[in-house]
Amino acid sequence: MAKFLTFLLFIQLASLPMHSYGEEHQISRRWQDCEQVTKVALDKLVDIFRKNNFEQLETVLNTIQSVCGENEFTQRLRILRALMEKKTTGDVIADYLAKNYQEILVMRWDYSVEEKYVEIYQNNKADFDFVPLRHPIDALIKMKALALLNSPSYNLTEQEEKIALLFADDINAFYDLHGGISPSVVPREEKPRVGSPDKYRHGVSIYAGAEVPLTGSNPVFKTSPTLGVLFSSRLSNPFLFEAGLKVRINTSHDREVEYRLYDDVEIIRSTASLGIGGTVGYKIFDNDKFIIAPKAGLFWELATTGLSEVNESYYDDGYDYYETENVRYFYINTMRSTLALSAMRHLSGKTYVGLEAAYHYVPYNWDSNLLTSVQPNYGSLQLFFRF
């Protein structure tokens, strides 16, 4: 009964990453739809502002907003239109500033002058509302804002002048009117805001390392290389899930053990162990460059014995005679529990590199057919890449 209950717990744990897959896929699809809609809309918006023909502007902006939600870009264009048409702008500008959209636009102007602006945009598209840095629409907005500031036919209020300075990329003048807040709050050397679409996508983690026994003067299983391939949930969630396979390759230095096969006692040496299961982690630190998370995991483990039997079956239907053979392999069955600390560093896109230190409790003698006492306590250190 205890083994059965433990197995049920393992099944429940291993199913958790798959439960989050549907939501993860849906968010990833939403980002893709938003990028495609914005890409098509940008061509229309450039034409609209070149001709100052705003009849279709709201339709285009509503299309973007229906897929992407309201963002800084759509609000900026609405304000610019209202300024050019000399309409009341007080409420819409106040709403723009209340949502701190000015910080997003300052970030945009700041990163637009970087030498690697293309790479910055490709790695952080959602942070720029899927509008490429240095897009022609930016140049048009700056030109229109400068015209508003310099034209004698426009009598701008202080609030309108302030927002026009922001749109024209005169950041110092904008902050002088905006309470003297320094534009240095958006440093050039750091990544943009947390929330890249890559963190909303699932991935695959590949592990490689070594496992060592922590107890026993003459342990059965000595230092062994380990490999693993696990499905990984999105990194935007505070809880992190993994599910997949881990393999420990036993070496010739490991001791032989006694294993009962029916009424006989066999002397065997296990060559490998296969673990099927998953882990649950919780992020205790995430600054979009480094992530640290403790983990707990459970894996159903099968250790090879090298023993097998062949079962033959016969069938005669009166016309033909059939003979089949089925090979049954025997394994040491156990349940591996894991406590680990994982630290990873972002490289680019979805790619991370990291280290994981772990403690493993593996009660091999849970299998009553294993007669030799095997130490249950192990530690491991593994390098991994997440793609």
Backbone torsions as a table, in degrees:
resi	resn	phi	psi	omega
1	MET	NA	-39.9	-179.0
2	ALA	-63.2	-39.9	178.9
3	LYS	-65.2	-40.2	-178.6
4	PHE	-64.3	-43.0	179.4
5	LEU	-65.6	-38.9	178.6
6	THR	-65.0	-38.4	178.3
7	PHE	-64.6	-39.7	176.8
8	LEU	-62.5	-39.5	177.1
9	LEU	-62.9	-40.1	177.6
10	PHE	-62.0	-44.2	179.9
11	ILE	-61.1	-41.6	179.9
12	GLN	-64.3	-42.6	-179.6
13	LEU	-65.9	-45.0	-176.9
14	ALA	-66.2	-23.6	-178.0
15	SER	-83.1	-11.8	-176.2
16	LEU	-61.2	-45.5	179.1
17	PRO	-60.5	-35.7	-178.8
18	MET	-69.5	-28.6	178.4
19	HIS	-64.5	-33.7	-178.3
20	SER	-86.2	-8.2	-174.6
21	TYR	-63.7	-41.8	-177.5
22	GLY	-61.2	-45.2	179.0
23	GLU	-64.7	-40.5	-179.9
24	GLU	-62.4	-44.8	179.6
25	HIS	-63.4	-38.3	-179.1
26	GLN	-64.9	-41.7	179.5
27	ILE	-66.9	-42.4	178.5
28	SER	-60.4	-41.4	179.4
29	ARG	-65.1	-37.4	179.4
30	ARG	-63.2	-40.7	177.0
31	TRP	-61.5	-43.7	-179.1
32	GLN	-63.4	-42.7	178.3
33	ASP	-63.3	-42.3	180.0
34	CYS	-61.5	-43.8	-179.5
35	GLU	-63.2	-42.3	-179.1
36	GLN	-66.8	-43.6	-179.8
37	VAL	-64.1	-43.1	-179.7
38	THR	-64.8	-38.8	179.7
39	LYS	-60.8	-44.9	178.9
40	VAL	-67.0	-40.5	-177.0
41	ALA	-66.6	-31.6	-175.7
42	LEU	-61.1	-39.5	178.5
43	ASP	-61.6	-40.7	178.6
44	LYS	-68.2	-39.2	-177.7
45	LEU	-67.3	-38.6	177.1
46	VAL	-60.6	-43.8	179.2
47	ASP	-65.0	-40.2	-179.7
48	ILE	-62.1	-45.5	-176.0
49	PHE	-79.8	-24.1	173.6
50	ARG	-68.1	-37.9	-177.5
51	LYS	-94.4	-5.9	-175.0
52	ASN	53.1	36.2	178.2
53	ASN	-107.3	96.2	-170.3
54	PHE	-93.9	13.9	-176.0
55	GLU	-61.2	-37.5	-177.5
56	GLN	-99.0	1.9	-174.1
57	LEU	-59.9	-50.0	-175.6
58	GLU	-64.2	-34.0	177.3
59	THR	-63.4	-43.5	179.8
60	VAL	-66.2	-43.3	-179.7
61	LEU	-65.6	-38.0	178.0
62	ASN	-66.1	-33.1	177.1
63	THR	-65.4	-44.7	176.4
64	ILE	-60.6	-46.3	-175.4
65	GLN	-66.3	-30.8	-179.4
66	SER	-66.7	-26.5	-179.1
67	VAL	-100.9	-42.4	-173.3
68	CYS	-97.5	-18.1	-170.8
69	GLY	86.0	169.7	178.3
70	GLU	-67.6	140.6	177.3
71	ASN	-145.9	177.7	-177.8
72	GLU	-60.2	-40.5	-175.1
73	PHE	-62.9	-48.0	-178.3
74	THR	-65.5	-38.5	179.3
75	GLN	-69.0	-34.9	178.7
76	ARG	-62.8	-42.1	-179.7
77	LEU	-68.8	-36.1	177.1
78	ARG	-63.7	-42.0	179.3
79	ILE	-65.3	-43.3	-178.4
80	LEU	-62.2	-41.4	178.0
81	ARG	-62.3	-46.0	-179.0
82	ALA	-60.9	-39.3	178.1
83	LEU	-64.4	-45.0	-178.2
84	MET	-67.5	-31.3	179.6
85	GLU	-92.7	7.0	176.6
86	LYS	57.5	40.2	177.4
87	LYS	-94.8	168.1	178.8
88	THR	-66.6	128.7	-174.1
89	THR	-121.8	-3.0	-172.0
90	GLY	-54.3	-49.3	-175.3
91	ASP	-68.9	-43.3	-176.0
92	VAL	-70.5	-35.1	176.5
93	ILE	-69.8	-41.0	178.2
94	ALA	-61.3	-39.3	178.4
95	ASP	-66.9	-40.2	178.8
96	TYR	-59.7	-46.7	-178.7
97	LEU	-72.0	-34.8	179.8
98	ALA	-63.9	-30.9	179.4
99	LYS	-88.4	6.8	179.6
100	ASN	57.2	31.4	176.4
101	TYR	-64.6	-24.1	179.9
102	GLN	-62.1	-32.8	179.2
103	GLU	-68.3	-34.6	177.7
104	ILE	-67.2	-41.3	-179.9
105	LEU	-70.7	-38.6	175.8
106	VAL	-60.3	-42.0	176.1
107	MET	-59.1	-40.5	-179.4
108	ARG	-63.8	-49.0	179.5
109	TRP	-62.5	-37.3	-177.3
110	ASP	-64.3	-46.4	-177.5
111	TYR	-78.8	-17.2	179.1
112	SER	-66.4	-25.1	-178.6
113	VAL	-91.5	-2.9	179.5
114	GLU	-70.9	147.7	179.6
115	GLU	-63.4	-36.3	-178.2
116	LYS	-99.6	40.6	-175.9
117	TYR	-62.8	-32.4	179.1
118	VAL	-65.5	-45.9	179.7
119	GLU	-64.9	-40.2	179.1
120	ILE	-60.7	-44.0	179.5
121	TYR	-66.6	-44.0	-177.7
122	GLN	-60.2	-34.4	-179.0
123	ASN	-84.4	-11.5	-174.1
124	ASN	-143.2	46.3	-173.2
125	LYS	-57.6	-43.0	-176.6
126	ALA	-64.9	-30.6	178.3
127	ASP	-65.5	-21.2	179.1
128	PHE	-110.5	22.6	176.3
129	ASP	56.0	28.2	177.9
130	PHE	61.4	25.6	172.7
131	VAL	-106.9	112.1	-175.6
132	PRO	-56.0	143.5	174.9
133	LEU	-62.0	141.5	-177.7
134	ARG	64.6	27.2	176.0
135	HIS	-69.2	149.2	179.5
136	PRO	-53.7	-27.9	179.3
137	ILE	-64.2	-31.2	176.9
138	ASP	-64.6	-44.8	179.5
139	ALA	-63.2	-38.4	178.4
140	LEU	-65.4	-42.8	179.9
141	ILE	-62.8	-44.9	178.8
142	LYS	-60.9	-43.7	-179.1
143	MET	-62.9	-43.7	179.7
144	LYS	-65.6	-39.4	179.9
145	ALA	-66.1	-41.1	176.7
146	LEU	-63.1	-39.2	178.2
147	ALA	-62.9	-39.9	177.9
148	LEU	-62.6	-39.6	-177.6
149	LEU	-72.3	-30.5	-173.4
150	ASN	-102.2	-11.0	-177.4
151	SER	-82.6	130.4	178.1
152	PRO	-71.2	-12.7	-178.3
153	SER	-81.6	-7.9	178.1
154	TYR	-111.0	124.2	178.3
155	ASN	-107.4	86.3	-173.9
156	LEU	-78.8	143.0	171.8
157	THR	-74.1	171.2	178.9
158	GLU	-61.1	-40.8	179.3
159	GLN	-65.6	-40.9	179.1
160	GLU	-68.4	-38.6	177.2
161	GLU	-62.9	-40.9	-179.9
162	LYS	-61.0	-46.6	-177.4
163	ILE	-70.8	-32.4	177.3
164	ALA	-66.8	-37.0	175.6
165	LEU	-62.7	-39.9	177.4
166	LEU	-63.5	-45.8	-179.2
167	PHE	-66.4	-27.4	-179.9
168	ALA	-85.4	0.4	179.5
169	ASP	69.4	28.8	171.8
170	ASP	-97.5	76.9	-169.4
171	ILE	-67.8	-41.7	-178.6
172	ASN	-61.2	-44.2	179.1
173	ALA	-65.6	-38.3	178.2
174	PHE	-60.9	-47.1	-177.8
175	TYR	-70.2	-27.5	174.6
176	ASP	-61.7	-38.4	178.8
177	LEU	-84.6	-13.9	-174.3
178	HIS	-104.6	36.2	174.1
179	GLY	89.5	11.2	175.7
180	GLY	73.5	18.9	179.0
181	ILE	-73.3	130.2	-176.0
182	SER	-71.8	136.3	176.1
183	PRO	-69.3	-6.0	180.0
184	SER	-69.3	-2.0	177.4
185	VAL	-67.3	-10.8	176.6
186	VAL	-114.6	84.7	-174.7
187	PRO	-67.9	142.4	-178.5
188	ARG	-72.3	-27.6	-172.1
189	GLU	-84.2	-10.9	-177.5
190	GLU	-98.4	161.6	175.6
191	LYS	-69.2	157.5	175.1
192	PRO	-66.2	-173.0	-174.8
193	ARG	-51.9	149.1	173.1
194	VAL	-62.7	140.3	177.4
195	GLY	130.9	22.5	176.7
196	SER	-58.3	142.3	179.4
197	PRO	-60.2	-22.4	178.5
198	ASP	-62.8	-27.1	179.9
199	LYS	-77.7	-8.9	178.4
200	TYR	-97.1	9.3	-178.0
201	ARG	-114.1	145.2	175.9
202	HIS	-74.4	167.0	-178.5
203	GLY	-147.2	-173.5	176.8
204	VAL	-127.0	132.6	179.2
205	SER	-110.8	133.1	178.1
206	ILE	-114.6	122.7	-175.6
207	TYR	-109.8	146.6	172.2
208	ALA	-151.5	133.8	-178.4
209	GLY	-175.1	-150.5	-178.4
210	ALA	-142.2	149.2	178.4
211	GLU	-122.4	136.0	-178.3
212	VAL	-128.1	148.2	175.4
213	PRO	-73.3	143.7	-179.4
214	LEU	-103.2	-15.0	-179.8
215	THR	-136.7	162.6	177.9
216	GLY	98.4	127.0	-179.1
217	SER	-74.4	-30.6	177.3
218	ASN	-137.1	73.4	-172.7
219	PRO	-66.9	153.6	177.1
220	VAL	-68.6	-52.2	179.8
221	PHE	-99.3	119.4	-179.3
222	LYS	-97.8	-162.1	-177.9
223	THR	-58.5	128.0	-174.3
224	SER	-135.4	139.6	173.4
225	PRO	-70.2	149.6	179.8
226	THR	-130.9	148.4	176.1
227	LEU	-135.9	153.0	178.5
228	GLY	-156.7	146.8	173.3
229	VAL	-132.9	118.8	-175.5
230	LEU	-134.0	139.9	169.6
231	PHE	-70.2	135.7	-176.9
232	SER	-121.0	136.1	178.5
233	SER	-76.6	173.7	-177.8
234	ARG	-65.0	150.2	-177.1
235	LEU	-89.4	-5.3	179.4
236	SER	-74.8	-20.6	-179.3
237	ASN	-85.0	141.2	177.0
238	PRO	-63.7	-28.6	175.6
239	PHE	-93.5	132.8	-178.6
240	LEU	-114.6	134.5	-178.4
241	PHE	-123.6	144.5	174.5
242	GLU	-137.6	148.4	175.0
243	ALA	-150.9	138.3	-179.6
244	GLY	165.7	-145.6	-173.4
245	LEU	-121.2	142.2	170.8
246	LYS	-132.4	138.9	-177.3
247	VAL	-123.8	132.7	170.6
248	ARG	-110.3	125.9	-177.8
249	ILE	-96.5	111.3	-180.0
250	ASN	-77.5	150.3	-174.5
251	THR	-108.7	173.0	-180.0
252	SER	-69.5	-12.9	178.6
253	HIS	-79.6	-11.2	179.7
254	ASP	-70.6	151.0	-178.7
255	ARG	-78.9	156.7	171.6
256	GLU	-78.7	154.7	179.6
257	VAL	-133.7	163.3	176.8
258	GLU	-96.4	133.1	-177.9
259	TYR	-133.3	129.5	-178.7
260	ARG	-87.1	122.9	176.3
261	LEU	-117.5	102.9	-174.0
262	TYR	59.6	-115.8	-177.5
263	ASP	-100.4	4.1	-178.8
264	ASP	-108.9	153.6	174.6
265	VAL	-108.2	118.3	-178.2
266	GLU	-104.0	145.0	173.9
267	ILE	-97.9	117.1	-174.6
268	ILE	-132.3	163.1	172.6
269	ARG	-130.7	120.6	-179.4
270	SER	-73.8	133.3	-178.8
271	THR	-97.7	-20.3	-178.8
272	ALA	-163.9	159.5	175.2
273	SER	-130.1	134.2	179.0
274	LEU	-112.5	126.0	177.9
275	GLY	-112.9	132.6	178.9
276	ILE	-121.7	119.7	-178.6
277	GLY	173.0	-144.4	-177.2
278	GLY	-167.8	177.2	179.8
279	THR	-132.2	156.4	172.1
280	VAL	-123.6	128.4	179.7
281	GLY	-125.9	164.4	177.1
282	TYR	-135.6	127.0	-178.0
283	LYS	-72.6	122.4	174.3
284	ILE	-101.9	-10.7	177.0
285	PHE	-153.3	132.8	178.1
286	ASP	-158.2	106.6	176.3
287	ASN	-111.7	21.5	179.3
288	ASP	75.4	-7.1	174.9
289	LYS	-114.7	-41.6	177.4
290	PHE	-122.0	142.0	176.4
291	ILE	-130.0	130.5	176.1
292	ILE	-122.1	131.8	-176.9
293	ALA	-149.4	125.1	167.2
294	PRO	-74.8	151.9	-175.4
295	LYS	-136.1	155.8	169.2
296	ALA	-132.6	138.4	-176.0
297	GLY	-142.1	162.2	178.7
298	LEU	-141.9	129.4	-177.8
299	PHE	-134.4	131.0	169.4
300	TRP	-77.3	122.2	-172.1
301	GLU	-115.6	138.1	177.0
302	LEU	-122.8	117.2	177.2
303	ALA	-102.5	131.2	-177.1
304	THR	-67.2	150.1	175.3
305	THR	-118.1	-16.9	-174.7
306	GLY	78.8	4.3	-178.5
307	LEU	-100.7	143.7	177.9
308	SER	-155.7	165.3	174.5
309	GLU	-139.4	151.5	-179.8
310	VAL	-108.4	124.3	177.3
311	ASN	-106.2	124.6	-179.9
312	GLU	-104.7	140.7	177.0
313	SER	-132.3	149.8	-175.9
314	TYR	-128.4	149.0	178.5
315	TYR	-148.0	130.9	-179.6
316	ASP	-129.7	112.7	-178.8
317	ASP	-96.4	11.4	179.9
318	GLY	95.6	-18.0	179.4
319	TYR	-116.2	-42.6	-178.6
320	ASP	-128.4	156.3	179.7
321	TYR	-116.6	124.2	-176.1
322	TYR	-114.2	142.0	175.3
323	GLU	-134.9	126.4	-180.0
324	THR	-126.3	153.7	177.7
325	GLU	-126.5	134.4	176.4
326	ASN	-122.6	130.4	-179.5
327	VAL	-99.0	127.7	176.6
328	ARG	-111.8	126.8	179.0
329	TYR	-101.4	148.8	-178.6
330	PHE	-110.3	137.4	-178.3
331	TYR	-130.2	156.3	168.4
332	ILE	-85.5	116.2	-175.8
333	ASN	-97.7	133.7	177.4
334	THR	-155.6	178.5	178.5
335	MET	-124.2	117.9	-178.7
336	ARG	-93.3	123.6	173.8
337	SER	-107.9	146.4	-171.3
338	THR	-136.0	137.2	167.7
339	LEU	-123.0	126.9	-172.0
340	ALA	-142.6	160.9	171.5
341	LEU	-125.4	122.9	-176.0
342	SER	-115.9	136.0	174.9
343	ALA	-130.4	129.1	-179.1
344	MET	-133.7	152.7	179.6
345	ARG	-120.5	135.3	179.3
346	HIS	-74.2	132.5	176.4
347	LEU	-101.5	-61.6	175.3
348	SER	-167.8	148.4	179.3
349	GLY	54.9	-124.4	178.6
350	LYS	-91.0	0.1	-171.2
351	THR	-87.6	127.1	175.6
352	TYR	-129.3	153.7	170.5
353	VAL	-123.3	143.6	-176.1
354	GLY	-157.8	173.9	175.4
355	LEU	-125.0	143.9	177.4
356	GLU	-133.6	122.0	173.8
357	ALA	-104.4	134.3	-172.2
358	ALA	-143.2	151.8	169.4
359	TYR	-109.5	137.2	-179.1
360	HIS	-125.7	133.7	172.0
361	TYR	-110.5	115.7	-173.7
362	VAL	-128.2	92.9	-178.2
363	PRO	-79.3	81.5	-177.6
364	TYR	-59.7	-32.9	-179.1
365	ASN	-74.7	5.1	168.4
366	TRP	-59.2	-30.4	175.5
367	ASP	-82.0	114.9	-175.1
368	SER	-67.7	-16.0	178.8
369	ASN	-79.3	-15.6	177.1
370	LEU	-83.9	115.4	-174.1
371	LEU	-91.7	-29.3	179.4
372	THR	-78.2	136.4	177.7
373	SER	-73.4	127.2	-177.2
374	VAL	-119.6	133.9	-179.1
375	GLN	-63.1	139.4	-175.3
376	PRO	-99.2	-9.2	-171.2
377	ASN	-103.9	127.1	-177.3
378	TYR	-139.3	157.3	173.1
379	GLY	-129.3	153.2	179.9
380	SER	-144.1	154.6	172.4
381	LEU	-132.7	125.3	-173.8
382	GLN	-133.6	137.5	169.4
383	LEU	-90.7	140.5	178.5
384	PHE	-142.3	154.2	172.7
385	PHE	-120.6	134.6	176.4
386	ARG	-111.4	125.8	-178.3
387	PHE	-116.6	NA	NA
